[in-house]
Amino acid sequence: MTEHPQHPLATALKPLLDAVGATPVPLDEAKPEDVVLEWEGERALAVRLPRLGNALDHLLAEMTRRFNGRPLAELARSEKQRVVALLEERGAFTVRHGVETVAAALGVSRFTVYNYLNRQDGSKSN
């Protein structure tokens, strides 16, 4: 990979790119599917978005970071419910096998994840 000086846009976007699992790419290495960003009217940075298949794994890793690096299976029940709510907000359960994957990460059954989701839906309607 060609070394380039760190562009201010890359520095500014780093927390966002990390949060969504995207990767900055030097312009000369950009592929057609990468998103090219401009800074003051000039091409500054290309961003490679994560593959959809990795999205749920990335979201689960984000949840682990959010809960101080503790394994999700070791969280208290209320924390697991919060994880499910946050994952629901991010669309994690629209991914194929999302409930099963989240259940395994939390160390609970699919039925429990569905209960957490139903409980969340019930609290929204009140």
N, C-alpha and C positions, 0 to 999 in steps of 0.2 A: 504494500500500500504506500502510495506517495505521501511523504510528510508535508503538511501545509501548516502555516501559522494558524493558531486558533482564531477564528473569526468571532467578533463580538456577538453576532447572532447565534452562533453555536453555543457560546457561553451562556447567553440569556435563555436559550431553549433547553439546555441540558436537563433541568428538573422535569420539564414536560416530556421530553423524549424518553427519559428514564421511566417516568410514570406509565407511559403507554407502550414501552418496549420497542421504541423506534431507535434507529441508529443513524448518526450523521455520517455522510459519505462525501469525500472530496468530489468536487464537480467533475473532474476528469475521469472519475470512476463510476459516475452515475449511470444507471440503467434507465431505459424508457419508463419503467413502472415506478421509479423513484419520484418523489415530490421535490421540485427545485424551488427554493425560496430566494426571494430578492431582498436586498438591503440597499436602500437609497437608490433604487432604480437599476441595480446591477445584480446579476446572479451571484449568490453568496455561498449557498450551501445546498446540498441535496440530502434528503431524508429518506431512508429506507424503512418502510412500515413493516411491522411484524406480520408473519404469516398467521392467518386466522386460527390455524390448528394449534398455535402456541399461545393464543390469547388467554385461555383459561388458566394455563400454568403460570403465565405472567401475573394474572390477577390474584392467584393464590399466593404467589411470592410477595406481591404487594401487601396483601393482608398480613402475612407473616411479619413483614417490616413494620407495618402499622401497629402491630401488637407487640412491639419491642423484640422482635426476632424469636418469640416463643413459638414452638410448634403449635399449629392450630388445634391439633387433637388434645393439647394440654390446657386449652383455654377453659374458663368457667362457662357454664351454660349461657348466661346472659351475654358473654363476649361472643360465643358461637352464634347466638341469635343476631348480634350486631354484624358479624361477618356475613351472614346470609343476607341481611338487609342491604349491606353495602354491595355485595355481589349482585343482588337483584337490581339495584340501581344502575350498575355497570353493564347489565345485560348478560351476565354469566350463564343464566339458565336458558338462554336461547341457543346456546352451543349444544350440539349433540352430545349426549351423555353428561351434560353439565351437572345434573343433580347427583348422579352416581359419583362423579369425580370430586365434587365438593363434599359429599358425605364421607368418602374415603379420607379426604384431607382432614376433616373435622373429627374423624373417628366415631361417627354416628351412622345410623341407618338412613337409607333414602326416605323412609317414612318420617323420620325426625326432621330432615330437611324440609319435606313437604309441610309438616306441622309448623315449622318456623315460618315458612312462606305464608301459610294460611293464617297464622296468628298475626303476621304483619299486615296482610290484606284486611283482616278483621279490624285491626286498630286504625286503619286508614278510613274505613267507612263510618267509624264512630264520631 
